[in-house]
Amino acid sequence: MLSVEVCASTLVDVALAIEGGAHRVELCSVWQVGGITPNVVVVESAVSMGMEVRALIRPREGHFGWSASERTWSVEEAKLMMDAGADRVVVGGLNSDHRLDTDYLHRMCDEVGAEALVWHRAIDVSDSPEADVEALLSAGVTTLLSSGRCARAVEGLDHLRSWMDMGMEVVAGGGVRPQDVPALRAAGVEGVHASCRRTSLPWQHPLFDGSVHPVDLDKVVALVQAAQHMTHPHE
């Protein structure tokens, strides 16, 4: 069955993902900027709740060209997340030529293990995605989280199919909606990744932005039902 991965930031998000029937979460913090590495206590707690966890490793917002210190930090964080019980870590980096950062990749493989790595959407902004996939497979990394170089994964099916033909397992992430699931499933992806978020403004103050972006249970349920060939509950 197609797996459903929810992008979660808090333990409430994790609980909602569990209640909605998701198979796993990708944990991150600061979701608004695309996510950065989560707090290790959240990872430990999510694991203790019985949820499979993939932890994002990203030291800051912005581009994927890491400095030497950011590479070192990322490797140490990845080791810490695995020690905390994460099933895998979601990583990625590009060099100054906007291609896969082989130094970063090899350090992750040496220190964490290729089997524990999911290469993230850095592939979607690389100038040489096919060469990157070959490098990943040569290093023993066999899972990608990708939108197929498009704003929405359902629009990037040609790239996703090509990378799967090369030997990659693909989790489709990027604007995934329940109605996209049949096409993604038919393409052969392992799973779908979605934020399933809503924006809430419980209070306002002129000095602070009080908005929050929690996981929405109804959106999780809709995605899970689509993955199970069921009808969207609101249709």
N, CA and C of each residue as an Amber inpcrd file, in Angstrom:
protein
   705
   0.8410000  -1.2010000   0.0000000   0.0000000   0.0000000   0.0000000
   0.8720000   1.2440000   0.0000000   0.4110000   2.2600000  -0.6680000
   1.1100000   3.5330000  -0.7190000   1.2310000   4.1240000   0.6830000
   2.4430000   4.4970000   1.0900000   2.6210000   5.0700000   2.4230000
   2.2990000   6.5560000   2.4140000   1.8500000   7.0460000   3.5590000
   1.5260000   8.4600000   3.7370000   2.4510000   9.0230000   4.8070000
   3.1960000  10.0470000   4.4350000   4.1510000  10.7010000   5.3300000
   3.6930000  12.1400000   5.5550000   3.4990000  12.5030000   6.8090000
   3.0390000  13.8420000   7.1620000   4.2080000  14.6540000   7.7120000
   4.3400000  15.8760000   7.2370000   5.3640000  16.7830000   7.7430000
   4.8650000  17.3780000   9.0590000   5.5110000  17.0070000  10.1550000
   5.0670000  17.4050000  11.4950000   6.1480000  18.2140000  12.1970000
   5.7100000  19.1060000  13.0840000   6.6570000  19.9510000  13.8180000
   6.5250000  19.8540000  15.3250000   5.3660000  19.4290000  15.8010000
   5.1050000  19.3730000  17.2320000   4.5490000  18.0050000  17.5870000
   4.4760000  17.7330000  18.8850000   3.9010000  16.4600000  19.3120000
   2.4010000  16.4120000  19.0510000   1.7370000  17.5650000  19.0690000
   0.3190000  17.5990000  18.6780000   0.1900000  17.2040000  17.2110000
   1.0840000  17.7140000  16.3630000   1.0830000  17.3100000  14.9530000
   1.2500000  15.8010000  14.8190000   2.1800000  15.2430000  15.5870000
   2.4210000  13.8040000  15.5390000   1.1690000  13.0380000  15.9590000
   0.5320000  13.4860000  17.0470000  -0.6840000  12.8190000  17.5190000
  -1.7830000  12.8680000  16.4600000  -1.9140000  13.9830000  15.7700000
  -2.9280000  14.1060000  14.7220000  -2.5900000  13.2090000  13.5320000
  -1.2980000  13.1030000  13.2080000  -0.8880000  12.2040000  12.1290000
  -1.2160000  10.7620000  12.4790000  -0.9870000  10.3870000  13.7320000
  -1.3260000   9.0350000  14.1830000  -2.8300000   8.8160000  14.1060000
  -3.5980000   9.7750000  14.6360000  -5.0540000   9.6420000  14.6400000
  -5.6140000   9.5440000  13.2290000  -4.9920000  10.2700000  12.3050000
  -5.4690000  10.2660000  10.9260000  -5.0490000   9.0590000  10.1200000
  -4.1740000   8.2160000  10.6880000  -3.7840000   6.9910000  10.0070000
  -2.5300000   7.0800000   9.1710000  -1.7440000   8.1530000   9.3210000
  -0.4980000   8.2670000   8.5690000   0.4780000   7.1720000   8.9810000
   1.3390000   6.8050000   8.0620000   2.2890000   5.7230000   8.3180000
   3.5630000   6.2200000   9.0100000   3.9180000   7.4630000   8.7780000
   5.1150000   8.0220000   9.4080000   5.0410000   9.5360000   9.3370000
   5.9590000  10.1870000  10.0540000   6.1020000  11.6380000   9.9700000
   7.5290000  11.9850000   9.5730000   7.6520000  13.0930000   8.8700000
   8.9460000  13.7480000   8.7520000   8.9100000  14.8990000   9.7420000
   9.7930000  14.8570000  10.7210000   9.8280000  15.9100000  11.7310000
  10.7700000  17.0220000  11.3120000  10.2930000  18.2480000  11.4630000
  11.1180000  19.4250000  11.2190000  10.6160000  20.5300000  12.1310000
  11.3660000  21.5830000  12.2350000  10.9030000  22.7900000  12.9040000
  10.8530000  23.9120000  11.8720000  10.2450000  25.0300000  12.2330000
  10.1380000  26.2170000  11.3740000   9.6390000  25.8190000   9.9860000
   8.4770000  25.2170000   9.9730000   7.8670000  24.7410000   8.7380000
   7.7150000  25.8490000   7.7050000   7.4990000  27.0740000   8.1330000
   7.2300000  28.1880000   7.2190000   8.3690000  28.4530000   6.2490000
   9.6140000  28.0720000   6.6010000  10.7510000  28.3030000   5.7100000
  11.1900000  27.0060000   5.0250000  10.2940000  26.0210000   5.0260000
  10.6270000  24.7520000   4.4040000  11.1960000  23.7350000   5.3610000
  11.3030000  24.1280000   6.6340000  11.7610000  23.1980000   7.6590000
  13.2500000  23.2730000   7.9260000  13.6200000  23.2220000   9.2040000
  14.9950000  23.0200000   9.6250000  14.9930000  21.8860000  10.6550000
  16.1680000  21.4860000  11.1000000  16.2930000  20.3290000  11.9720000
  15.4610000  20.4940000  13.2440000  14.6890000  19.4600000  13.6110000
  13.8370000  19.5600000  14.7990000  14.6170000  19.3660000  16.0870000
  13.9680000  19.6690000  17.1850000  14.5230000  19.4010000  18.5120000
  14.5690000  17.8960000  18.7480000  15.6710000  17.4260000  19.2870000
  15.8330000  15.9870000  19.4880000  14.7980000  15.4240000  20.4630000
  14.3290000  16.2370000  21.4160000  13.3200000  15.7650000  22.3630000
  12.0120000  15.4530000  21.6380000  11.6800000  16.2300000  20.6230000
  10.4770000  15.9550000  19.8420000  10.6210000  14.6220000  19.1120000
  11.8090000  14.3650000  18.5920000  12.0530000  13.0840000  17.9120000
  11.9080000  11.9270000  18.8920000  12.5620000  12.0370000  20.0280000
  12.4630000  10.9740000  21.0430000  11.0160000  10.7440000  21.4600000
  10.2800000  11.8230000  21.6590000   8.9000000  11.7050000  22.1220000
   8.0060000  11.0960000  21.0470000   8.1980000  11.5010000  19.7970000
   7.4010000  10.9440000  18.7030000   7.6500000   9.4510000  18.5660000
   8.9040000   9.0440000  18.7010000   9.2340000   7.6190000  18.6410000
   8.5510000   6.8750000  19.7800000   8.5500000   7.4890000  20.9740000
   7.9250000   6.8390000  22.1270000   6.4140000   6.7260000  21.9630000
   5.8310000   7.5610000  21.1000000   4.4030000   7.4880000  20.8050000
   4.0800000   6.3710000  19.8210000   5.1060000   5.7370000  19.3080000
   4.9090000   4.6170000  18.3970000   4.8940000   4.9970000  16.9300000
   5.3300000   6.2130000  16.6060000   5.3000000   6.6730000  15.2290000
   6.6710000   6.5200000  14.5830000   6.6880000   6.0230000  13.3610000
   7.9370000   5.9990000  12.5940000   8.3130000   7.4280000  12.2380000
   9.5780000   7.7660000  12.4630000  10.0350000   9.1420000  12.3050000
  11.1840000   9.2170000  11.3050000  11.0770000  10.1500000  10.3970000
  12.2080000  10.5900000   9.5920000  12.4870000  12.0300000   9.9900000
  13.7240000  12.3300000  10.3180000  14.0840000  13.6580000  10.8240000
  14.8170000  14.4480000   9.7450000  14.3250000  15.6430000   9.4830000
  14.9880000  16.5210000   8.5270000  16.2930000  17.0510000   9.1180000
  17.3380000  17.0270000   8.3090000  18.6230000  17.6140000   8.7140000
  18.8960000  18.8050000   7.7940000  18.7020000  19.9780000   8.3280000
  18.8990000  21.2240000   7.5760000  19.2520000  22.3080000   8.5810000
  20.4750000  22.8320000   8.5310000  20.9370000  23.7180000   9.6020000
  20.3560000  25.1210000   9.5880000  19.7480000  25.4970000   8.4740000
  19.1950000  26.8580000   8.3660000  18.2440000  26.8970000   7.1860000
  17.5580000  28.0490000   7.0550000  16.7050000  28.2680000   5.9010000
  17.5580000  28.6010000   4.6740000  16.9230000  28.7030000   3.5250000
  17.6330000  29.1730000   2.3300000  18.2320000  28.0630000   1.4820000
  19.2730000  28.4270000   0.7550000  19.8890000  27.5270000  -0.2300000
  20.5400000  26.3150000   0.4330000  20.9150000  25.3410000  -0.4020000
  21.4480000  24.0710000   0.1010000  22.9660000  23.9640000  -0.0300000
  23.6330000  25.0970000  -0.1780000  25.0960000  25.0960000  -0.2270000
  25.6550000  25.3090000   1.1720000  26.1290000  24.2330000   1.7830000
  26.5360000  24.2920000   3.1870000  28.0050000  24.6750000   3.3380000
  28.2970000  25.4640000   4.3540000  29.6760000  25.7670000   4.7220000
  30.2920000  24.5440000   5.4050000  31.5920000  24.5920000   5.6290000
  32.2750000  23.4710000   6.2960000  31.6790000  23.2210000   7.6800000
  31.4120000  24.2820000   8.4120000  30.8600000  24.1010000   9.7570000
  29.4310000  23.5690000   9.6930000  28.6630000  23.9830000   8.6810000
  27.2980000  23.4730000   8.5380000  27.2950000  21.9940000   8.1750000
  28.2580000  21.5730000   7.3660000  28.3670000  20.1450000   7.0580000
  28.6490000  19.3490000   8.3260000  29.6120000  19.8120000   9.0980000
  29.9630000  19.1060000  10.3400000  28.7810000  19.0710000  11.2890000
  28.1240000  20.1900000  11.4590000  26.9390000  20.2690000  12.3250000
  25.8770000  19.2860000  11.8570000  25.6470000  19.2460000  10.5460000
  24.6020000  18.3870000   9.9940000  24.8900000  16.9190000  10.2490000
  26.1380000  16.5060000  10.0690000  26.4970000  15.1140000  10.3210000
  26.2820000  14.7590000  11.7900000  26.7010000  15.6440000  12.6860000
  26.5310000  15.3670000  14.1140000  25.0460000  15.3360000  14.4910000
  24.2550000  16.2190000  13.9250000  22.8150000  16.2080000  14.1840000
  22.1750000  14.9250000  13.6540000  22.5980000  14.4950000  12.4900000
  22.0510000  13.2600000  11.9190000  22.3330000  12.0700000  12.8310000
  23.5400000  12.0060000  13.3590000  23.8890000  10.9170000  14.2870000
  23.0250000  10.9910000  15.5440000  22.8160000  12.2050000  16.0340000
  22.0050000  12.3980000  17.2370000  20.5640000  11.9620000  16.9940000
  20.0180000  12.2940000  15.8340000  18.6310000  11.9250000  15.5240000
  18.4770000  10.4050000  15.4220000  19.4590000   9.7490000  14.8280000
  19.3960000   8.2900000  14.7380000  19.4970000   7.6690000  16.1340000
  20.3440000   8.2290000  16.9670000  20.4610000   7.7390000  18.3420000
  19.1570000   7.9490000  19.1200000  18.4020000   8.9850000  18.7500000
  17.1380000   9.2870000  19.4290000  15.9990000   8.3900000  18.9630000
  16.2630000   7.5590000  17.9510000  15.2460000   6.6080000  17.5060000
  14.6540000   6.8660000  16.1410000  15.1390000   7.8950000  15.4330000
  14.6400000   8.1400000  14.0800000  14.9270000   6.9340000  13.2000000
  13.9780000   6.6250000  12.3220000  14.1610000   5.5220000  11.3870000
  15.1500000   5.9080000  10.2950000  15.0460000   7.1530000   9.8390000
  15.9600000   7.6730000   8.8230000  16.1280000   9.1730000   9.0310000
  17.1270000   9.7340000   8.3560000  17.2970000  11.1800000   8.3230000
  17.1920000  11.6460000   6.8770000  16.6140000  12.8220000   6.7110000
  16.3520000  13.3790000   5.3850000  17.3750000  14.4810000   5.1530000
  18.2560000  14.2710000   4.1880000  19.4250000  15.1350000   4.0270000
  19.5550000  15.5660000   2.5640000  20.4400000  16.5360000   2.3410000
  20.7280000  16.9630000   0.9820000  21.6270000  18.1730000   0.9970000
  22.4230000  18.3330000  -0.0550000  23.2950000  19.4870000  -0.1600000
  23.8290000  19.6230000  -1.5710000  24.1330000  20.8560000  -1.9570000
  24.6690000  21.1530000  -3.2740000  25.9880000  21.8990000  -3.1420000
  26.8480000  21.7310000  -4.1350000  28.1230000  22.4580000  -4.1320000
  27.9670000  23.7970000  -4.8510000  29.0790000  24.4890000  -5.0410000
  29.0170000  25.8260000  -5.6400000  28.6030000  25.7920000  -7.1070000
  28.6670000  24.6140000  -7.7340000  28.2120000  24.4500000  -9.1150000
  26.7420000  24.0340000  -9.1890000  26.0760000  24.0520000  -8.0470000
  24.6580000  23.6790000  -7.9680000  24.4350000  22.2250000  -8.3530000
  25.4020000  21.3860000  -7.9590000  25.3020000  19.9430000  -8.1380000
  25.4990000  19.2710000  -6.7920000  25.2190000  17.9870000  -6.7510000
  25.3130000  17.2540000  -5.4940000  26.6530000  17.4700000  -4.8030000
  26.5970000  17.7660000  -3.5220000  27.7900000  17.9730000  -2.6980000
  28.3210000  16.6030000  -2.2810000  29.3100000  16.1140000  -2.9960000
  29.8040000  14.7570000  -2.7450000  30.5030000  14.6460000  -1.3960000
  31.1620000  15.7110000  -0.9470000  31.8090000  15.6680000   0.3630000
  30.7660000  15.4660000   1.4580000  29.6850000  16.2300000   1.3740000
  28.5850000  16.0990000   2.3350000  27.9960000  14.6970000   2.2810000
  27.7280000  14.2100000   1.0770000  27.1510000  12.8770000   0.9170000
  28.0420000  11.8050000   1.5230000  29.3290000  11.8350000   1.2060000
  30.2240000  10.7860000   1.6810000  30.4110000  10.8380000   3.1940000
  30.4150000  12.0310000   3.7540000  30.5220000  12.1320000   5.2110000
  29.2740000  11.5740000   5.8750000  28.1130000  11.8580000   5.3080000
  26.8790000  11.2920000   5.8530000  26.8990000   9.7680000   5.7590000
  27.3250000   9.2500000   4.6160000  27.3700000   7.7920000   4.4460000
  28.3470000   7.1590000   5.4290000  29.5040000   7.7820000   5.6050000
  30.5230000   7.2290000   6.5000000  30.0820000   7.2670000   7.9540000
  29.4350000   8.3560000   8.3630000  29.1300000   8.5690000   9.7750000
  27.7490000   8.0400000  10.1900000  26.8130000   8.0330000   9.2530000
  25.4290000   7.6680000   9.5790000  25.0300000   6.3590000   8.9040000
  25.4940000   6.1630000   7.6840000  25.1530000   4.9670000   6.9190000
  24.2190000   5.2940000   5.7760000  24.5590000   4.8270000   4.5900000
  23.7600000   5.1420000   3.4070000  22.3280000   4.6630000   3.5380000
  22.1420000   3.5230000   4.2110000  20.7940000   2.9550000   4.3310000
  19.8720000   3.8100000   5.1870000  20.4380000   4.7290000   5.9700000
  19.6320000   5.5960000   6.8470000  19.2880000   6.9220000   6.1950000
  19.7470000   7.1520000   4.9610000  19.5980000   8.4630000   4.3370000
  18.4630000   8.5000000   3.3250000  17.7030000   9.5830000   3.3640000
  16.7650000   9.9510000   2.3020000  17.2670000  11.2810000   1.7400000
  17.5350000  11.3320000   0.4400000  18.0200000  12.5760000  -0.1640000
  16.8290000  13.4540000  -0.4920000  16.8490000  14.6970000  -0.0020000
  15.6590000  15.5310000  -0.1010000  15.6190000  16.3740000  -1.3650000
  14.7840000  17.3870000  -1.3290000  14.4590000  18.1290000  -2.5440000
  15.5740000  19.0320000  -3.0520000  16.7690000  18.9180000  -2.5000000
  17.9240000  19.5220000  -3.1650000  18.0360000  18.9970000  -4.5930000
  17.5800000  17.7650000  -4.8130000  17.5910000  17.1860000  -6.1650000
  16.7500000  18.0240000  -7.1200000  15.7320000  18.6790000  -6.5960000
  14.8100000  19.4260000  -7.4510000  15.3890000  20.7400000  -7.9420000
  16.4410000  21.2190000  -7.3180000  17.0630000  22.4770000  -7.7490000
  18.4960000  22.2630000  -8.2100000  18.9150000  21.0120000  -8.3390000
  20.2500000  20.7080000  -8.8450000  20.3110000  20.9520000 -10.3480000
  21.4950000  21.3380000 -10.8270000  21.6920000  21.5120000 -12.2650000
  21.9770000  20.1940000 -12.9770000  22.1550000  19.1040000 -12.2290000
  22.4760000  17.8160000 -12.8560000  21.7850000  16.6790000 -12.1090000
  20.4490000  16.6450000 -12.1170000  19.7410000  15.6640000 -11.2950000
  20.0430000  14.2120000 -11.6520000  20.1960000  13.9030000 -12.9470000
  20.4660000  12.5140000 -13.3100000  21.8380000  12.0810000 -12.8090000
  22.8310000  12.9500000 -12.9560000  24.1620000  12.6330000 -12.4300000
  24.1210000  12.5160000 -10.9090000  23.3020000  13.3300000 -10.2640000
  23.1490000  13.2530000  -8.8120000  22.5610000  11.9110000  -8.4040000
  21.5430000  11.4510000  -9.1300000  20.9420000  10.1570000  -8.8230000
  21.9690000   9.0400000  -8.9730000  22.7780000   9.1020000 -10.0190000
  23.8200000   8.0940000 -10.2040000  24.8040000   8.1100000  -9.0430000
  25.1780000   9.3100000  -8.5880000  26.1070000   9.4200000  -7.4610000
  25.4950000   8.8680000  -6.1850000  24.2250000   9.1420000  -5.9700000
  23.5430000   8.6330000  -4.7830000  23.4880000   7.1090000  -4.8050000
  23.1060000   6.5400000  -5.9310000  23.0230000   5.0870000  -6.0280000
  24.3920000   4.4470000  -5.8500000  25.4140000   5.0730000  -6.4030000
  26.7750000   4.5390000  -6.2440000  27.2030000   4.5500000  -4.7840000
  26.7040000   5.5330000  -4.0300000  27.0440000   5.6280000  -2.6060000
  26.1650000   4.7270000  -1.7440000  25.1300000   4.1280000  -2.3370000
  24.2310000   3.2500000  -1.5900000  22.9710000   3.9010000  -1.0840000
  22.7200000   5.1550000  -1.4930000  21.4980000   5.8600000  -1.0980000
  20.4360000   5.5660000  -2.1470000  19.3040000   5.0430000  -1.7210000
  18.3110000   4.5480000  -2.6750000  16.9270000   5.1830000  -2.5370000
  16.7980000   6.2240000  -1.7130000  15.4860000   6.8550000  -1.5100000
  15.5760000   8.3620000  -1.7200000  14.6330000   8.8780000  -2.4810000
  14.5180000  10.3080000  -2.7450000  13.1860000  10.8330000  -2.2370000
  13.2020000  12.0550000  -1.7050000  11.9910000  12.8370000  -1.4730000
  12.0200000  13.9550000  -2.4990000  11.0710000  13.9560000  -3.4280000
  11.1770000  14.8820000  -4.5510000   9.8140000  15.2510000  -5.1080000
   9.7720000  16.4350000  -5.7240000   8.5980000  16.8760000  -6.4690000
   8.8170000  16.7210000  -7.9690000   9.9080000  16.0530000  -8.3650000
  10.1880000  15.9180000  -9.7840000  10.5170000  17.2360000 -10.4570000
  11.1500000  18.1430000  -9.6980000  11.6160000  19.4310000 -10.2110000
  10.4740000  20.3680000 -10.6020000   9.2860000  20.1220000 -10.0530000
   8.1270000  20.9790000 -10.3230000   7.5650000  21.4970000  -9.0090000
   6.7000000  22.4950000  -9.1050000   6.0820000  23.0370000  -7.8970000
   5.2270000  21.9860000  -7.2090000   4.6040000  21.1130000  -8.0000000
   3.7790000  20.0420000  -7.4640000   4.2580000  18.7110000  -8.0200000
   4.3350000  17.7170000  -7.1490000   4.8920000  16.4270000  -7.5430000
   4.1240000  15.8010000  -8.6990000   2.8150000  15.9960000  -8.7350000
   2.0160000  15.3860000  -9.7960000   2.3830000  15.9620000 -11.1650000
   3.0150000  17.1410000 -11.1850000   3.4630000  17.7430000 -12.4340000
   4.8670000  17.2810000 -12.8280000   5.5500000  16.5960000 -11.9060000
   6.9210000  16.1620000 -12.1630000   7.0700000  14.6790000 -12.3830000
   6.0060000  14.0320000 -12.8580000   6.0090000  12.5770000 -12.9690000
   7.0710000  12.0450000 -13.9220000   7.3850000  12.7830000 -14.9710000
   8.3910000  12.2930000 -15.9200000   9.7410000  12.1140000 -15.2340000
  10.1410000  13.0990000 -14.4250000  11.4090000  12.9830000 -13.6990000
  11.3320000  11.8700000 -12.6600000  10.2240000  11.8150000 -11.9340000
  10.1010000  10.7890000 -10.9000000  10.1880000   9.3910000 -11.5040000
   9.4950000   9.1790000 -12.6190000   9.5660000   7.8680000 -13.2830000
  10.9840000   7.5620000 -13.7510000  11.6560000   8.5610000 -14.3030000
  13.0240000   8.3590000 -14.7890000  13.9460000   7.9290000 -13.6610000
  13.8370000   8.5850000 -12.5040000  14.7030000   8.2450000 -11.3800000
  14.3530000   6.8820000 -10.7960000  13.0720000   6.5310000 -10.8190000
  12.6900000   5.1940000 -10.3710000  13.2230000   4.1310000 -11.3320000
  13.2130000   4.4290000 -12.6220000  13.7740000   3.5050000 -13.6090000
  15.2690000   3.3010000 -13.3880000  15.9410000   4.3270000 -12.8470000
  17.3740000   4.2180000 -12.5550000  17.6430000   3.4050000 -11.2930000
  16.5980000   3.1670000 -10.4950000  16.7550000   2.3430000  -9.2930000
  16.4030000   3.0160000  -7.9940000  15.8840000   4.2340000  -8.0660000
  15.5210000   4.9610000  -6.8600000  14.1170000   4.6030000  -6.3760000
  13.9470000   4.5700000  -5.0560000  12.6250000   4.5690000  -4.4420000
  12.2710000   6.0280000  -4.1890000  11.0810000   6.4370000  -4.5970000
  10.7080000   7.8490000  -4.5360000   9.5230000   8.0570000  -3.6130000
   9.6720000   9.0340000  -2.7150000   8.5480000   9.5790000  -1.9540000
   8.1990000  10.9070000  -2.6230000   6.9800000  11.0010000  -3.1220000
   6.5650000  12.1930000  -3.8490000   6.1020000  13.2610000  -2.8770000
   6.7750000  14.3990000  -2.8860000   6.4180000  15.4910000  -1.9930000
   6.4850000  16.8180000  -2.7110000   5.4960000  17.6490000  -2.4780000
   5.4270000  18.9520000  -3.1190000   4.0190000  19.2000000  -3.6020000
   3.2200000  19.9080000  -2.8030000   1.8640000  20.2430000  -3.1900000
   0.9540000  19.0570000  -3.4030000   1.2200000  17.9430000  -2.7140000
   0.4240000  16.7280000  -2.9270000  -0.9610000  16.8780000  -2.3030000
  -1.9830000  16.5710000  -3.0930000  -3.3740000  16.6230000  -2.6580000
  -4.0120000  15.2530000  -2.8590000  -5.1020000  14.9660000  -2.1670000
  -5.7260000  13.6510000  -2.3270000  -6.0230000  13.2920000  -3.7800000
  -6.4410000  14.2590000  -4.5780000  -6.7920000  13.9730000  -5.9670000
  -5.5700000  13.6470000  -6.8240000  -4.3680000  13.9360000  -6.3140000
  -3.1430000  13.6080000  -7.0390000  -2.7090000  12.1630000  -6.8330000
  -3.2380000  11.5330000  -5.8030000  -2.7230000  10.2270000  -5.3760000
  -2.8480000   9.1550000  -6.4470000  -3.9690000   9.0210000  -7.1730000
  -4.0290000   7.9650000  -8.1860000  -2.9080000   8.0470000  -9.2180000
  -2.6030000   9.2390000  -9.7000000  -1.5330000   9.3870000 -10.6950000
  -0.1760000   9.0770000 -10.0920000   0.0410000   9.4810000  -8.8570000
   1.3170000   9.2020000  -8.2030000   1.4730000   7.7110000  -7.9420000
   0.3940000   7.0810000  -7.5060000   0.4340000   5.6330000  -7.2870000
   0.7230000   4.9010000  -8.5920000   0.0410000   5.3080000  -9.6720000
   0.2330000   4.6570000 -10.9700000   1.6650000   4.8140000 -11.4680000
   2.3100000   5.9170000 -11.0800000   3.7030000   6.1270000 -11.4820000
   4.6670000   5.2100000 -10.7460000   4.2240000   4.6700000  -9.5900000
   5.0510000   3.7150000  -8.8650000   5.8000000   4.2650000  -7.6830000
   5.3930000   5.4390000  -7.1630000   6.1040000   5.9890000  -6.0080000
   5.8590000   5.1270000  -4.7730000   6.8230000   5.1520000  -3.8470000
   6.6800000   4.3940000  -2.6050000   5.6730000   5.0240000  -1.6740000
   5.6580000   6.3540000  -1.6640000   4.7880000   7.0560000  -0.7360000
   4.5440000   8.4790000  -1.1660000   3.6540000   9.1400000  -0.4390000
   3.3820000  10.5570000  -0.6690000   3.6690000  11.3160000   0.6240000
   4.1840000  12.5120000   0.4550000   4.5890000  13.3750000   1.5670000
   3.8000000  14.6680000   1.4460000   3.1420000  15.0890000   2.5410000
   2.3540000  16.3230000   2.5000000   2.3830000  17.0030000   3.8550000
   2.2400000  18.3130000   3.8350000   2.2430000  19.0770000   5.0820000
   0.9210000  18.9400000   5.8180000  -0.1870000  18.8210000   5.0730000
  -1.5200000  18.6920000   5.6970000  -1.7570000  19.7920000   6.7300000
  -1.3720000  20.9970000   6.4090000  -1.4430000  22.0980000   7.3750000
  -2.6510000  23.0040000   7.1440000  -2.9910000  23.7300000   8.1910000
  -3.9230000  24.8430000   8.0950000  -3.3210000  25.9980000   8.8820000
  -3.7360000  27.1930000   8.5480000  -3.2590000  28.3820000   9.2620000
  -4.3130000  28.8280000  10.2620000  -3.8780000  29.0460000  11.5010000
  -4.7790000  29.4740000  12.5680000  -4.2180000  30.7340000  13.2100000
  -5.0940000  31.6430000  13.5580000  -4.6880000  32.8810000  14.2260000
  -5.4640000  33.0000000  15.5280000  -5.0220000  32.2850000  16.5810000
  -5.7740000  32.2830000  17.8370000  -5.7660000  33.6210000  18.5500000
  -4.7420000  34.4270000  18.3030000  -4.7280000  35.7600000  18.8860000
  -3.8510000  36.6700000  18.0490000  -4.0810000  37.9640000  18.1570000
  -3.3170000  38.9450000  17.4070000  -2.7770000  40.0090000  18.3390000
  -1.6210000  40.5320000  17.9650000  -1.0420000  41.6610000  18.6900000
  -0.2320000  42.4600000  17.6860000  -0.2620000  43.7720000  17.7570000
   0.4630000  44.5830000  16.7560000   1.9700000  44.3550000  16.7540000
   2.5200000  43.8020000  17.8470000   3.9670000  43.5880000  17.9090000
   4.4020000  42.2020000  17.4440000   3.4710000  41.2380000  17.3680000
   3.8480000  39.8650000  17.0570000   2.8540000  39.2220000  16.1010000
   3.3740000  38.3330000  15.2830000   2.5240000  37.5060000  14.4270000
   2.0810000  36.3030000  15.2510000   0.8020000  36.2200000  15.5400000
   0.3000000  35.1380000  16.3790000  -0.1760000  33.9210000  15.6140000
   0.0430000  33.8850000  14.3070000  -0.4540000  32.7750000  13.5060000
   0.3750000  31.5190000  13.7390000  -0.2960000  30.3700000  13.6760000
   0.3550000  29.0680000  13.7780000  -0.1480000  28.1970000  12.6250000
   0.5700000  27.1070000  12.3600000   0.2740000  26.2880000  11.1840000
   0.2530000  24.8140000  11.5730000  -0.7450000  24.4060000  12.3480000
  -0.7880000  23.0240000  12.8080000  -1.2340000  22.0590000  11.7060000
  -0.9270000  20.7820000  11.9140000  -1.4610000  19.7390000  11.0530000
  -2.9800000  19.6870000  11.2100000  -3.6720000  19.5050000  10.1060000
  -5.1330000  19.4400000  10.0820000  -5.5500000  17.9750000   9.9610000
  -6.2880000  17.4900000  10.9520000  -6.6940000  16.0870000  10.9700000
  -7.4860000  15.7120000   9.7230000  -8.4070000  16.5490000   9.3040000
  -9.2270000  16.2240000   8.1350000  -8.3630000  16.0410000   6.8870000
  -7.3080000  16.8400000   6.7660000  -6.4310000  16.7170000   5.5990000
  -5.6210000  15.4240000   5.6550000  -5.1990000  15.0270000   6.8420000
  -4.5000000  13.7510000   6.9840000  -5.4230000  12.6050000   6.5950000
  -6.6270000  12.6200000   7.1290000  -7.5980000  11.5620000   6.8440000
  -7.8810000  11.4870000   5.3450000  -8.0520000  12.6230000   4.6980000
  -8.3470000  12.6450000   3.2690000  -7.2050000  12.0270000   2.4700000
  -5.9760000  12.3430000   2.8450000  -4.8250000  11.8080000   2.1270000
  -4.6960000  10.3000000   2.3540000  -4.8910000   9.8810000   3.5870000
  -4.8150000   8.4500000   3.9030000  -5.9090000   7.6860000   3.1580000
  -7.1040000   8.2280000   3.1370000  -8.1890000   7.5580000   2.4310000
  -7.9230000   7.4700000   0.9380000  -7.3440000   8.5130000   0.3780000
  -6.9800000   8.4670000  -1.0380000  -5.9340000   7.3820000  -1.2890000
  -4.9780000   7.2560000  -0.3700000  -3.9460000   6.2230000  -0.5130000
  -4.5240000   4.8220000  -0.3830000  -5.6580000   4.7060000   0.2940000
  -6.3080000   3.4100000   0.4770000  -7.4220000   3.1780000  -0.5440000
  -7.4270000   3.9860000  -1.6050000  -8.4220000   3.8620000  -2.6650000
  -9.8310000   4.1800000  -2.1630000  -9.9370000   4.9460000  -1.0900000
 -11.2550000   5.2850000  -0.5480000 -11.6780000   6.6530000  -1.0600000
 -12.8930000   7.0090000  -0.8180000 -13.4480000   8.2840000  -1.2690000
 -13.1100000   9.3840000  -0.2830000 -12.7850000  10.5490000  -0.8000000
 -12.5570000  11.7190000   0.0540000 -13.8050000  11.9560000   0.9090000
 -13.6570000  12.1570000   2.2340000 -14.8030000  12.2560000   3.1130000
 -15.7450000  13.4190000   2.8120000 -15.2470000  14.4530000   2.1210000
 -16.0770000  15.6160000   1.8760000 -16.6160000  15.6520000   0.4370000
 -16.4040000  14.5570000  -0.2850000 -16.9080000  14.5070000  -1.6480000
 -18.2470000  13.7860000  -1.6900000
